[in-house]
């Protein structure tokens, strides 16, 4: 199964200003919808609570502190799933990731929630594709395979 981390990040590596932010700065929400529709999406409880609307046509799996990433992944019977967590959830799933879909945005927060909150094992990434999001403003999604 492909386990894909999907995230919008600032130029200084943050995915949010604080753990309870409702993200309005991301320009790739329509691409997120297109890519995740029909697939399970795993997120932490903070991320889930920050979403102001239902994510139609996707099975949302909310990760809690006591949950095992492997245990959650073992329940999924699809070809792929997406990790759209906060930094803690992303860190816990890091050992299982097969792909990263990262969309750098023209923002610098200076502080906030990192893509991975805590130490993760080094990953060697192999470039697979670039997807235009907002060409005029230089926003592209970069897709990598974890080698």
Beta strands, then each sheet from edge to edge (+ up, - down):
strand 1: 2-9
strand 2: 14-16
strand 3: 40-44
strand 4: 60-63
strand 5: 80-83
strand 6: 99-104
strand 7: 113-114
strand 8: 125-134
strand 9: 139-146
sheet 1: 4+ 3+ 5+ 1+ 6+ 9- 8+
sheet 2: 2+ 7-
end
